Amino acid sequence: MDYTTITNSQSTNFPMPKFSSYLSPFSWRYGSDDMRRLWSEEHKRRLWRRIWVALAETQSELGLVTAAQVADLRTHMNEINVERSLAIEAEIHHDLMAEVKAFAEQCPVGGGIIHLGATSMDIEDNADALRIRAALDLTLATLTQVLKHFADLIEQYADTLIIAFTHLQPAEPTTLGYRLAMYAQDLLADYHSVLGLRSSVSGKGFKGAVGTSASYAELIGADNLADFEKRLSEKLDLPFFPIASQTYPRRQDFTVVNALASLAASLYKFAFDLRLLQSPPIGELSETFGSKQVGSSAMPFKRNPIRAEKIDSLARYLAGLPRLAWDNAAHSLLERTLDDSANRRILLPESFLAADEILRTARDVLAGLRFDAAAAARNLAVYGPFAATERLLMRLVKAGADRGSAHEAIRVHSLAAWESVRHGDENPLVESLIHDAELQKYLSEGEMRKVLDYEGYVGDAPARARQLAKKLRSL
């Protein structure tokens, strides 16, 4: 499946409803229109009705209800009236039964057979599985776009030299393309994780109050149960768990939310690093900053990295949600308890909405990412000579020097050079080293100057970065 062009109709098999105002509070601000629609009350009820119609159709095929009753349900399937359903729910305090009643009011012929043999979770859990799978499709589509942007940037900057940092201290040279490949590699693993998870999402099926299918056996006979579920699985284009209680195993929710949190972790690292690199003392990368954008209400000069900060803020929020999903899975006592129900109404949509907003923001950041070549050159000029000392040490030992003595000599010169750098002077390390009489016993001034040229000291990083970009383009 091409996740760069996927549409909602492909992932849900019927047209998406118009935007509904009945959404999680979180969704007012975050997530794409498609993701918000997917988790809206209107869409949820549309799925419920689709499942009820599929159930009635299958029961009709088995001679349990009439074709006219099914036709009546199908005719009114898309006439969603959330206001009426909520009014009924206010009286009876049961959301699914309120929708049954609202649907039945619209269906004079078939209203009496809606939900026949079913328990609430036969409808709700299958609808949730359909929504999760469609939401994973949307997630994959946006993640693919993000990875394509990374591929572009990796190829563009595969050979662009920058200083690397370990322990937040200048280390050795790397390339910008290689650093970007580090983030993209993690995201590619997340892509494959989500893709595999998408293919395994399953519904509860139609197994009744405790999963034994007793109510359906009473209606159509135990010998017909396997065929009954097979037909419904085909109609809904949804595999079913072979074993379920009143609900599908809540472990599925945990694996889904955990995969989204892992994706968020990968983009959190990218955004956090970008925030560091946007700081003027380094200043090598920056997100776009509009000509009329305001950085601070108090300090007009500020260029705060608000997009990267938003990614990290939402990722931090999403990181806490797997624990809730874990609790729901672990604490689903015996055949089911209801203490997962209320939080799942928030947990599932907000997990996907947060992940969607993180991805969309990262996509925009990457599309407008700016590289300051002058800042990179400045940092290399200041810190690059230090990085080349490892290369010098190895070459001195190969020439016959004692490693310990050479290390000590380089250390003394380096610490003196650090003092000069700290005071704002140019880095004197190269000139200091090449004029060291002891070191000249093993390498000439010209040889040392060549060894201390840090610009070629990046190994095969550019080639490996390009290899990863090629993988990303194959998605």
N, C-alpha and C positions, 0 to 999 in steps of 0.2 A: 504494500500500500504506500502510495506517495503522500507522506505527511506534510509536504509543502503545499499541496493543493486540496487537502481534504476539506470537506464541507460538513455542516451539521447534518444535512439530510443523508449523507453517506454513513455517518456514525450512529444515527438514531433511526434511520429507515423511514422517516416521515417528516413532513415540513415542520420547521421549528415554529412555535407560537410567537405572536407579537410580544414585545417587551412587557413584562408584568411588574407592577410595583410591589408585589408580595415577595420580598427577598430577605435574605439574611441582612442584618444591619451592616455587616462588614462590606456587603456587595454594593452599597451605594457609591463607594469611592473607587474600589479596586476591581481589577479583572476586566477582560474584554466583554463586549455586549454578548457575544456567543456564550461565554462561560457563565455570565450572570443569568441569561435566559435558561441555560441548562439546569441551573439550580433554583429556578424560580418556583413558586407555589403553582403557578399556572401550568408549567411544563410537567411538574410532578403529577398533578392531577390528570393531565393528558396521558401520561404514561399509565397511570392506574386504569384509566378507561380503556386504553389499548389492550391492557392485560385482561380486563374483564371481558372484552369482546373476543379475544383469542380463546379464553376459557369457555365462553358460551358457544363459539364456533366448534370447538372440539367436542363439547358435550352434545351439540346438535349432530355431529358426525357419528356419534355413538348412540343416537336415538333418544337422548335424555331431554332435550328441549327442541322447540320447533324452529324451522328456518325463518319464520316470520318474526319470532322473538329476537333472533340474532340480527336480522335486518334492521329492526327497530333500534337496537343498541348501536349498530354501526352508523345509522343515519344521524344519531345525536351524539356520537362519540366526541366530536370536537367542539361541542357547545359548552365550553367551560364557563362556569359562573362562580368565580371564587367568592364573591360577596355573599351569594346565597349559601354556599357551603359553610362559610365561616359563621353565618347566622345560625345555621342548624347546629354547628359544633358548639356554639355558645350555650345551647340548650342541653345537648346530650353528652358533651365532653368526650367525644371520640371522633378524631379527624377523618379516619377512613370511613366509618359508618355515616358520617355527615355527607361525604362525597357519594356514597351509595344512595342515600336518600335524595340528594340533589340530582343525580343522574336518573334515578327512577322517576322523579317528577317529570322529567322530559320524555320519558319512554312509556307511553300508555300500553303498548303491547308487550314489550320485553322487560319492563322495569321489575317485574316480580321474580325474575330468575337471575338478577345480578348477584354475583358473589356466591353462587350456589356451591356448597361443599367446601368453600375456602375459609381459611383463617386470615386475619389481617396481614400477617407476614408473608403469606403466599403472594400477595399483591405488592406490598411495600418492599420486601427484600428483592424481588425480581426487578422492580422499578429502580431500586437503588443500584443494582448490578448494571442495569442498562445505562444509568446516569454515570456511574463510575467509568464504565468502558468508554462512553462518549467523551467524558472529561479527559480521560487519558489520551484519546485521539487528539483532542485540542491541545493538550500539553505537548504531545509529540510533535505536532505541527509547528508550534512556536519554538520548541527546543531545536528542531531542525533548522529553523531560520537563524537562531542564535549560533549554531555550529557552523553554518555557512558563512556568517560574518567573521567568525574566528578563522575559518579557512582563508578568507580573503586577507585578513590582517597578518596571519602567520606567513603567508607567501610574500606579502609586501615587505615584511620586516625580517625575513629569515636571516639576512646577513647584517642587519643593523646592529652595530655594537653598542652595548650599554654596560654599565657596571652592575654586577650582581651583589646582593646583600645576604649575609648570613648573620644571625643574631642581631639584625637591624644595623649591622656594621658593614661598610664596604668590603667586598670579598674579591672575587676575580671577575673578569669580563664574561658576559654571556651575550646572547642576542635577544632583541625584543621579540622576534618571532618565536624563539625557543621558550621564552618566558610565557608567552601567550599560549603556546602549545601545552604547557603544563596545566593550565586551566582547562583547555579544550579536551585534554585526555581524560580528566576526571568527568567532564560533562558527557563525553562519549560513552564512558562506562555507565553513567546514569541513563543515557538514552537506551542502551541495550537492556538495562534493568527494567525500565518502564515499558519498553516494547515487549519483553517477555512476560511481564506482569499483565499487560493488556490482553495478551492471547490466552491467559489463564483465568480471567475474571469469569465467575460463574454465579448463577442465581440459585435461590433456594429450590426452585421448582415448585411443584404443587403436592405438598406432603401433609398438609393439615396441621392441627393444633400442636402435636408433639413430634411430628416428622414421620409418623407411621403410615400415612395415607389412608387411615381408617375411614374417614368420611367419604373419600372418593371410592374406596372399595365398596362401601355401602351403596353408593349410587350406581356404579358401573361394573362392579365385580372385581375381585382381586386379580383375576387373570388378565384383565384389561389395563391394569395400572401402568405397566411398562410402556405399552403402546400409547396410552393417554399422555404420559409425560414426554414421550418422544415427539408426538405431534405438537405439543405446546412448545417444546424446545425449538422445533423447526419454525413455527409461526413467529416466535419472538426472536429468532436468530440468536439464541442465548443458550450455552451449555448449562446444565444444572449439576450441583453437587449430588453425588449418589447417596450421601448420608447427610441428613440435616436434622436439627431439632425443630423447635418452633421458628427458628431463624436459620439463615446460612451461618457458617462458622465465622465468628467475629474476627478471627485471625486474618481473614481476607482484608478487612478494613485496616488492620495494623500494617500489613505488608504494603498496602497502597500508600498510606500516610507516611510510612517510613521511607518509601521510595521518593516521595515528594520532598521529604526533609533532607534526604541525601542530595538531591538535586540542588536544594537551597543551600546546602553546605558548600557545594562546589562553587556556586556563584557568590556566596558570602566571601570566600577567600579572594576571588577575583576583585570584588567590590572593595574589600578592606585594603588589599594591596593598592588598588587604584586611588583610594583616599590618601594613602601614604605618599604615593608617587605624585599626587596633585599638590602636595605641600610645597610651597615655594623653595625651601632649601634643597629639594630634589628636583621637582618641577618638570619631569620628563614627559608625563602624560597628563591629559585633562579631558574631562567630559565637556560637552558643548555648554556655552554660557551665552544666552540670548542678549541682543543689544539692549533690550528693555528689562532684562531679568534683574531682580533685586536680590542681593546676597544677604543683606542684614537690615533690619529696621533701624539699628543704632549706628552701624558702621557701613557707610555707603560704598566703601572700597572693597568689601568682601566678595569673594568668588567661591562660596561654599560648595562642596561636592554633593549637592542634595540628592542626585539620582543614585550615586553609589551608597550614600547613607540610607536612602529608602530601601535599597536592596538588602542591606545588612539589617535594618530594623525589621523588615518583614520576614527575613530568613531566621532571625532570632525568635520571632513569634512562632513560625512554623516548626522550628526545632523542638518546641515544647509539646507539640500535639501528638507525636507518636506515643508518648507516655499515656495519654488519655486513651488512645486506641488500644494500647497494651492492656490497660485496666479493663476496658470493655471486653476484650477477648478472654482475659484470665478470670474475670469475675462473673462470667455468664454461667451462673450456677445451674447444675442439672440441665433440664431442657430449655430454660431461659428465665431470666429476670428482666424487669423493665428498666433497670437503672442505667442502661445504655441509651435508651430511646431519646430522651430529651437532649443529651449532649451530642448525639449523632446528627441531629438536625442542624447543629452549628458546626460540628467537627468536620464533616465531609465537605460541605460547600466551602467553608472558610479555608480548609487545606488547599483545595484546588484554586480558589480565588487568590490566595496568597501566592501560590506557586505561579499562577498565570501572570500576576502583576510583577513578580520578580523577573520572570522570563521576558516579559514585554519591555520592562525597564532596561534590562541588560541588553536586549536587542537594540534599543534606541541608543544606549551608551556606546555600544560597539560601532553602530552606524556612524556616529559622530565623533569617535575617539580621535584625539589630536596628540601628535607626537612632536615634542620640542627638541629638534636636533641640536640646537645650540646648548640647551641645558644638559643633554646627554654628553656632548663633547666636553663641556665644562667639568662634569662629574668624572669623566674618564681621565681628563688631564690631571685632576687633583688626586684621584684614587688609583688610577690604572697602574702607575709605577709600583705601588705596593704589591699589586697582584702578581706582577712579573717576577717578584723575588723568589717565588716557589720554583719557577722555571730556571732562574739563575742558580739556585741551590743545587738542583739536580744536575745542571751542566757542570758546575764546579766539581762535584763529587765524581762525575764521569771523567773529569780531567785530572783526577788524582788527589783532590783536596779532602781533608778530614771533614766529615759531615758536621760534627759537633762544633768544630772551630769555625766553619763557614757559616753555620746557622747563627752563631753568636755574633760574628762580624756583621752579618746582614741585619740582625736584630738591633744592634747598636745604631747603625746608620738609619734604620727605619724609624726608631723612636725619636731620633734627632729631627728627621724629616717631618714627623707628625707634629712636633712642636712648631715648626715653621708653618705648616699648613694651618694649625690652630690659630696662628697669629695673622692669617690672611695672606701669607706669602705664597709664591709658587712652590710647587713640590720640588725640592732639590735632590731627591733620592738618587736619580739616575746619575747625575754628575758626581755625587758623593761616592757612589759605589765604584764607578769606573776609574776613579782616581785612588782607590785603596791599593796601596802597594802590595799587601799580602795577597789580595785577590788577583792582582795582575801577574802573580807567579804562575797562575793556572790558566787564565784567559786574558787575551789582549783587550785593550780599551775598545777596539772595534768589535770584537767578539761579544764583549759584555753589553755594549750598546745595542747590538742586534738581538741578543737574548732578552734584553729588557724592553724590547718593543712588544707591548702587550696586545697590539691590535689583532694579531693572528692567533691568540691564545684562547680559542673557543672549541677546539677539538672538532668533532663532527656534528655539533649541535645544529647548524643550519640544515644539513641533509636530513637529520631526524625530524626536524620541524616540518620540512617539506613533505616527508613521508606521511606524517600525521594529517597534514592538510589534504593530501590525496585521499586518505581514508574518509575524511569528513565530506569531501565532495562526492563520494560514492553513495552517501545515504539517500 
